[in-house]
Amino acid sequence: MTATKKSIRFFTVLALIFAMVVSIASVPASAVIGGPETWYKGSDTSPTLTIDGGNTTDRKTMGDSGVLTITAYYTPVNQFQKTKCVLEIRDAANNVIDGCWGYTQITGRDLSLRITVTKGQQFFIFMGTYDTSGNKIPSTVYYTYTLS
């Protein structure tokens, strides 16, 4: 093998390793927030999700007791359309523990809930967006949580 071919092979392997490292490093540490997980005291932010009218997260289990604050940030796909944004915390039987809603148009909207939780408690987070007639409409959303 000539020196040129060795150099090309070396730099190709080096480029592949670099690409793998960059792709692994670019995955946010909080990406697992969308799946089933246990939350402990502290805070985290979800990746941005696209919802089609209404979506419920996977189960969240409280690893500690305390006060939980969840804030969802909504951006409707059609920002010129008046949009109703809904945030709910639901138990395992899909009953609403707490919820709130508000309207947005042109700008995004954030909604927050604050509840007292106990260690071992399980729930789901529901986020929805609707037009003024009650039809589901797509939106992008991300949420943060703080357990203190």
N, C-alpha and C positions, 0 to 999 in steps of 0.2 A: 504494500500500500504506500502510495506516495505521500509526501509531507502535506501536500495541498488537500488530499482526501482526508487525511487524519485531522487537519485543522478544521475542515468543513464538518466532519463528524463531531469533533469536540465542541464546536460552537453550536451545532444543532442540539446536542444533548444539553448543553448549558442553557440554551433558550427554552427547551422543554422543561427543565427543572425550574427555571425562573417563572415560567408561565404557571406551573403547578403551585409554586409558593405564593404567587400573587393571587391566584384564584382562591386558595385556602384562606389567605389573610383578609380577603375582601368580604368574606361571609361574616355578617355582624354577629357578635357574641350573643345577642339577644334573640337570634333567629328561632330558637326553640320555644319562645313565648307563645307561639300559636298552637303548639301541641299540648297533650296532657302533661301537666307538670305540677310540682309542689313549689309554692311561693313561701319564702321566708322573709323575715324583716329586711327591709331594703327597698329598692325600686329598680324598675327595668322598663324598656320601651320595646314594643313589637315592631316588626318590619311593616312597611306599608302594604296593606291588603286591598284588593279590589273586591268589593261586595256587589252582588247582584240583587239589590233590594233589601235582603236581610240574611245575615249569617250569624251562626252561633259558634263560639270557640270550642275547642276540646275542653275536657274537664280540668279545672284548677282545684288543687287541694291546698289548704292552708297548713304550712309547716309550723306556724307560730300563731298565737292569739294576738289580737291587737285591733287597730283601726286601719281599714283598707280604703284607699282612695283610688278610684279608677277614672281616668280622663280619656275620652275618645275624641279624635280630631278628624272631622269629616270634610271632604272636598267632593261635591257632586260632579259627575262627568259633565253635565250641562249646567254650568254655573249661572246661566241666565234664567233657569227655571226655579221657581220657588220650591224648596225641598224641606220636608219634615225629617229631621234626624232623631233617631230613637236609640237610647242606651238602657239596657236592662241587665240586672244580675238575676239569674234563674237558678233554682235548686235542681237536684237530680231528677225530680218529677216534672220539670219544666214550669214550675210555678214561679211567678215573679217575686223576688225578695225585695227589690227596690228598682225604680226606674225613673227616667226623666226624658224629656223631649224638647225640641226647639226647632225653629225655622231658620233657613239660610237662603240667601240669594246673592249672587255675585261673589261674595267672599265665602270662605269656609266657616265651619262652626265647631266649637268644642263644647262637650257636655261632661259633667263630672258627677260621680256618685261617691258617697262616703258611708261605709257601714262598719259596724263592729263584727269581727269574725273570731271564731274559736279554732284552736289547733285541731286539725282533722276535718274541718268543714269543707265540703265540696260544692262547687257551683260552676255555672257556665256564664259567659258574657255574650249577650245578644246585641248586635249593632244593626240597625236598619235605616233605610232611606226611602221615602215615598213622595210622590207628587201630591198636589192638593186634592186630587180625587181618591187618594189612598192606594194608587198603583205603585208597585215596587219599581224603583229606578236605580241604576248603577251608581256607585260612588267609590272613591278611594278613602281609606280610613287607616289610622294607626292609633294605638292606645298606649298609655303608660299606667303603671300601677306603683303605689307606694304603700308598704305595710309598715306601720310604726307602732 
